[in-house]
Amino acid sequence: MKHRQRNLMRSVAFLSQKGGSGKTTLAVHVAVAACEAQEKVVLIDSDPQGSAADWGAARKRAGIEGPPGIEKASAATLTNQWC
């Protein structure tokens, strides 16, 4: 009997209360690297500053299309739409 391998969803979070610790920079670089490794990626930007979403918009303006997809979300939005 052959067993089908299940592709499990992996979640990675970069968390710290300290501002300026490189969370967004690390998150976008890991997201791009995962995309380049043929992983399906969505980056959820829940920071009120929206730096990751701004970065994604800058990529589009520069003509860099494609993943990672970036979703701007607040804690309330995540609770209502994703759970």
HELIX and SHEET records of a PDB file:
HELIX    1   1 LYS A   23  GLU A   36  1                                  14    
HELIX    2   2 SER A   51  ARG A   61  1                                  11    
HELIX    3   3 ALA A   75  TRP A   82  1                                   8    
SHEET    1   A 2 VAL A  42  ASP A  45  0                                        
SHEET    2   A 2 GLY A  69  LYS A  72  1                                        
END                                                                             
